[in-house]
Amino acid sequence: MGKQRIELETATFAGGCFWCIESDFEKVDGVVEVISGYTGGHKENPTYESVSSGETGHVEAVQIHYDPSKVTYKAILDIFWRHIDPTDPGGQFTDRGSQYRTAIFYHNEKQKILAEQSKEELNTMGKFEKPVVTEIVQFSKFHRAEEYHQEYYKKNPIKYKYYRFNSDRDKFLRKVWQDSMEGEEIHIKNRRYIKPRDEVLRQKLTPMQYKVTQEDGTEPPFNNEYWDNKRPGIYIDIVSGEPLFSSLDKFDSGTGWPSFTKHLKPDNSVEREDRSLFTLRTEVRSKHGYSHLGHVFTDGPMPTGLRYCINSAALKFIPKEDLEKEGYGEYLKLFEEK
């Protein structure tokens, strides 16, 4: 039996200088190819000179071909936002003019919905003092840029690094995303989930969700959203979105709270001693959102013998049928029939 052919998907973005955006995306695990080019204009066969003049209506853009089994479109969007200034309508950093404006060019309705959702989420995160103005428009036609522009950062590393440093792009990005930037790279393998500011959380969360996650509260048993939820899917942190538990590891503990035998992703949680209530317990928190989730006990069923007793108010349930749409498509394979 031959190897199964990988069906790549395409994403198209404008983020100012295409040398920089191409360089950023080529470092992402799951991205197969990034092409620099021009899109969104009215002139056929545009050249770098004509686009730079601002007369063709085009923007400098990149087209990304990626393996959706390794990286989702939602993750691609997250990386895009973290490498641009989405509040600047007049260009990007030292590159001024409409040809350097930011835009997301969606290829289908699913991409459009995800792009609009991610833009709305970005606006509510409180990272920027000004509103996000990046356009979301339907993709029409992409023109490959001249060959000397392709992988410019590799062909002319000294000139590229000099240009990038003097553009102040990275200075801006580190200031905004200092908690999730490491140099120029953000790898999907080490994807960071971000905790919004407190004022944003107070607007986003219900009083019970805020009390549980931010004030170490406990919701009432048998009177919470997921204690008897039996649908297939995963549970994520209501604050940061990081995956925490799977319905495949959920069981009825009789306590009135959602209970699990193990974590979905151990790297997304931390455990610590809790000496409140005059007893020693082990508290469970999400790693990146640092939300209080609940506690873990050693009276659970096999194979782990553990019972992760978790507050519904700290969780958001993503049903199996919505995993792809919500950007968690990599977990669909958990629910494939054996």
BELWOJO-V213717 format. One line per field, one symbol per residue. ss: DSSP state (H for helix, E for strand, L for the rest). psi: psi as a letter, one per 20 degrees, with the letter a starting at -180 (. if undefined). burial: b if it has 24 or more other ideal C-beta (glycine too) atoms within 12 Angstrom, else e. A space follows every 10 residues. Layout:
ss=???
psi=???
burial=???
This chain:
ss=LLLLLLLEEE EEEEELLHHH HHHHHHLLLL EEEEEEEEEL LLLLLLLHHH HHLLLLLLEE EEEEEEELLL LLHHHHHHHH HLLLLLLLLL EELLEELHHH LEEEEELLHH HHHHHHHHHH HHHHLLLLLL LLLLEEEELL LEEELLHHHL LHHHHLHHHH HHHHHHHLHH HHHHHHLLLL LELLELLHHH LLLLLLLHHH HHHHLLHHHH HHHHHLLLLL LLLLLLLLLL LLEEEEELLL LLEEEEHHHE ELLLLLLEEE LLLLLHHHEE EEEELHHHLL EEEEEELLLL LEEEEEELLL LLLLLLEEEE LHHHEEEEEH HHLLLLLLHH HHHHHLLL
psi=prqpppoqrp qpqpkboigg hggghiippi phqppqbqrj ajpqlqrggh ghijiiirqp rqpppqoiih prhghggggg hjjrnjioij bocioqqhij rqqpoqirhg hgghghghgg ghhihjhqhq qpjpqoqpqf qppprqhihp lhhhhmhghg hggggiijgh ggghggkhij pnciqoqhhk ppppprqghg hhhhqrgggg gghhjkrprq qjlrhjhkpj qparprphgi jppgrqhhjq roijijqpqq irqgnhijqq qqpojrkkro roqpqqghik qpgbrprkkr rqihjqoooq phiiqppoqg ijgghijkhi ihhhjpp.
burial=eeeeeeeebb bbbbbbbbbb bbbbbbbbbb bbebbbbbbb beeeebebee bbeeebbbbb bbbbbbbbee bbbbbbbbbb bbbbbbbbee bbbebebbbb bbbbbbbeeb beebbebbbe bbbebebbee ebebbbbebe ebbbbeeebb ebbeeeeeeb eebbeebebb ebbeebbeeb beebbbbbee bbbbbbeeee beebbeeebb ebbbebbbbe eeebbbbebe ebbbbbbbbb bbbbbbbebb bebebebbbb bbbbbeebbb eeeeeeeeee eebbbbbbbb bbbbbbbeeb eeeeebbbbb bbbbbbbbbb ebbbebbbbb bbebbeee
